[in-house]
Amino acid sequence: MSDASGILIGVDIGSTACKVQAVGADGVHLALASALTPWEDTPKGRQLDPEVLFEQLMRALHKVAGAHTVLGIGVTGFAESGVIVDRAGKPVAPILPWYDQHGSDTVSRIEAVMGARGFAGLTGLPLNLKPSIMKFEWFMHEVAPRTFWSRWMNVPEWFAYRLTGVMATEPSLASRTGIFDVVEKREAEDLLACVGAPSGLFSELRHAGESWGVVTGTYARLAGATVTVCGMDHLSAGVGVGATGQANLLDSCGTGEALIRRLPAMNITRATLVKAVEQEIAVGRDIFSGQVQLTASLRSGIGMWRFLKLMGKGEADMEELDRAALRLSTTPSSPVVDNVWLENASLSNIGYEPDPAAVWRATVEAVQRRASVLVGRMQDFAGAHDRIVATGGGLRSLLVRTLKKDILGPFEQPEIIETASRGAALLAGMAAGVSPPIAVETTPVPMAQGF
């Protein structure tokens, strides 16, 4: 491939590591840089300095850019976490991880004012500690009073702002904040008032593949490159592997596992949101205009790792465990694992001579059966899927791949390097006008229960 036409860069800001990938205008991989996300453990919990993150990402951008002309930069990453800025656009608080445990009082307050169903009907989310809003009271009391707040930007939006000077809000990321009305596509002012936060925290809505502007002259090496925000990392990964159809089921396997379907936004009502959340399915706006995405999550990776630790095993032992587990079959006397995706899992039916391979098989099987249940629930809203596309580090395990195929059904596993950052790079090409638009393959969706 000639680089005469320039390159595209995708940035994936992950909760564990940040990946920056360069591809040619034709989508062919050129370079990759990766570094651990620079969290700091403090007396107030794990935090991330926005400026430290920015400097790390810029080093990676320059590394993969090399001497090439950069045409576009796409930014994706984890949701829920964000940056509060003042009227001058300067951060006034650290970034907290999505798994931060502050906010139990806020959950109780929202429960008392509008209830879990009311919250779900507005936001498409379950009422728990994960949405961004649950940290707002802590921020106001411990870090920055509300009078300092001007805008909230999700982390990928903030990085795009630093590059371009343009503030905008991407709908799929907004949908994970708990302050976004998914039906009306606007800020949920009643929720902000409930927790005492100021309104007007969002900016103009822009979708992935739409330009946020170009990199300013402040960053001369990248100046002029078109920037776009590509939404949640799982959705960007779907673009990276070509799973953008309404009838496609994306299975993104990592520390957490996300099962994702799409359907037309016109089919969504508040009753749909409530019913979906009660079925443990979150509903949010998609990275593509006119679409919503259904996401069923389970902590598969982190859930399974605890059983490896329990047995005194680690990643180095997984290949041998996988082979041994595949030689076994599940019988009434086999170990049983329950609730592997929850905070407290259980292991039962253990004999006097427990076999680590049998425990490992039971663990992986429990995750896949849980995924199958969630997929069935999603079909009630989005209809049957026509293909499964799986991606992510969780598929390194032969046992996971085998049992997933046996329980969920045959799936495609594209051999693509870092799918989320690749998807972001492809969307950057769309924003820069050097790649054709990426479209959603529409499929007639039956008016299933909940509509």
Secondary structure, 3 states (H helix, E strand, C coil): CCCCCCEEEEEEECCCEEEEEEEECCCCEEEEEEEECCCEEECCEEEECHHHHHHHHHHHHHHHHCCCCEEEEEEEECCCCEEEECCCCCECCCECCCCCCCCHHHHHHHHHHCHHHHHHHHHCCCCCCCCHHHHHHHHHHHCCCHHHCCEEEEHHHHHHHHHHCCCCECHHHHCCCCCEECCCCEECHHHHHHHCCCCCCCCCECCCCCCCEECCCCCCCCCCCEEEEEEEHHHHHHHHCCCCCCCEEEEEECCCEEEEEEEEHHHCCHHHHHHHHHCCCEEEECCCCCEEEEEEEECHHHHHHHHHHHCCCCHHHHHHHHHHHHCCCCCCCCCEEECCCCCCCEEECCCCCCCHHHHHHHHHHHHHHHHHHHHHHHHHHHCCCCEEEEECHHHHCHHHHHHHHHHHCCCECCCCCCHHHHHHHHHHHHHHCCCCCCCCCCCCCCCCCCC
